[in-house]
Amino acid sequence: MEQIASAAQYATGTLYLYFKDKDDLYISLLEDKIREMLRFCQEAVTQAGTARERFDALIRSRLTFHEEHRDFFKIYAREGMTPGHKDAQGQWSRVEALCRESLEFTQTVITKCQRGGLLRKEDPTLLALSLNGILMNISREWMTSEPSASLQDRAPFVIRLFLEGAQKL
């Protein structure tokens, strides 16, 4: 907390007026970032036209957001901040609720893509979970390595993998 206070040019005691401890601070920041990412993705998808454009916008906006906020998400990955982490006070329930909201948004996009004929009729929840897993792991690997290319460069791979699968035809 001392390092954070120093970097923010606040007294350490001032931070404790707002946050109980470092985990509380991280969780508050994570909540803000998830909300910001959700708004960013919703805006990108809303501006897209066809089902394919909406699908591409969802993937590209998520990867763009992760790339633009790489330093924050690197801390998240390094600290092992995952649901259940040091959750004595149930702090993660707020983050989990936002993650569910994000998943529901992805499900909505997938359902619209199914109606638009882009995706086959499968359980939209399972498809959303699968897509989120792909995006999170592609992003996490990129953030924790020293990539020579942009995370956006991986968007066509994610799109092809999800739409066409990995099976050799």
KAFEN-V808300 format. One record per pair of residues at least 4 apart in sequence whose ideal C-beta (glycine too) atoms are under 7 Angstrom apart, sorted by sequence separation. I is the first residue (numbers start at 1). J is the second residue. D is the distance in whole Angstrom. If there is no record, write none. Layout:
i:j:d
I:J:D
I:J:D
//
This chain:
i:j:d
1:5:6
2:6:6
3:7:6
4:8:6
10:14:4
12:16:7
15:19:6
20:24:4
22:26:6
23:27:6
24:28:6
25:29:6
26:30:6
27:31:6
28:32:7
29:33:6
30:34:6
31:35:6
32:36:6
33:37:6
34:38:6
35:39:7
36:40:6
37:41:6
38:42:6
39:43:6
40:44:7
41:45:6
42:46:6
43:47:7
44:48:7
49:53:5
50:54:7
51:55:6
52:56:6
53:57:6
54:58:7
55:59:7
56:60:6
57:61:6
58:62:7
59:63:6
60:64:6
61:65:6
62:66:6
63:67:6
64:68:6
65:69:6
66:70:7
69:73:6
70:74:6
71:75:7
72:76:7
73:77:6
74:78:6
75:79:6
81:85:5
87:91:6
92:96:6
93:97:6
94:98:7
95:99:6
96:100:6
97:101:7
98:102:6
99:103:6
100:104:6
101:105:7
102:106:7
103:107:6
104:108:6
105:109:7
106:110:6
107:111:6
108:112:7
109:113:6
110:114:6
111:115:7
112:116:6
122:126:6
123:127:7
124:128:6
125:129:6
126:130:6
127:131:6
128:132:6
129:133:6
130:134:7
131:135:6
132:136:6
133:137:6
134:138:6
135:139:6
136:140:6
137:141:6
138:142:6
139:143:6
140:144:6
141:145:6
149:153:4
154:158:6
155:159:6
156:160:6
157:161:6
158:162:6
159:163:6
160:164:5
5:10:5
10:15:6
19:24:4
48:53:4
76:81:5
80:85:6
87:92:5
113:118:4
114:119:5
122:127:6
142:147:5
161:166:6
5:11:6
19:25:4
48:54:4
113:119:5
5:12:4
66:73:6
85:92:7
114:121:6
84:92:7
119:127:7
5:14:7
19:28:7
45:54:5
48:57:4
83:92:5
110:119:6
142:151:5
2:12:5
5:15:5
114:124:7
1:12:6
4:15:7
45:57:5
83:95:7
139:151:6
142:154:7
44:57:4
45:58:5
83:96:5
111:124:5
1:15:6
110:124:5
138:154:5
41:58:6
44:61:4
107:124:5
110:127:5
107:125:6
110:128:6
41:61:4
138:158:6
1:22:6
4:25:7
40:61:6
41:62:6
107:128:4
106:128:4
135:158:7
134:158:6
40:65:5
103:128:5
106:131:6
103:129:7
106:132:6
134:161:7
37:65:5
134:162:7
103:132:6
131:162:6
33:69:6
33:72:6
29:72:7
30:76:7
58:106:7
30:81:7
58:109:5
26:79:7
55:109:7
26:81:6
54:109:6
54:112:6
55:113:5
54:113:7
34:95:7
51:112:6
51:113:5
23:86:5
31:94:6
35:98:6
38:101:7
42:105:6
55:118:6
77:140:5
27:91:5
31:95:6
34:98:4
38:102:5
41:105:7
45:109:6
27:92:7
30:95:6
34:99:7
51:116:3
50:116:7
51:117:7
52:118:6
73:139:7
77:143:6
24:91:6
31:98:6
38:105:6
51:118:4
77:144:6
23:91:7
27:95:6
34:102:6
74:143:5
73:143:5
74:144:7
63:135:7
62:135:5
66:139:4
70:143:6
59:135:7
63:139:7
67:150:6
67:151:4
66:151:6
67:152:6
63:151:5
64:152:6
63:152:6
63:154:7
60:152:7
63:155:5
60:155:5
59:155:6
59:158:5
59:159:6
56:159:6
//
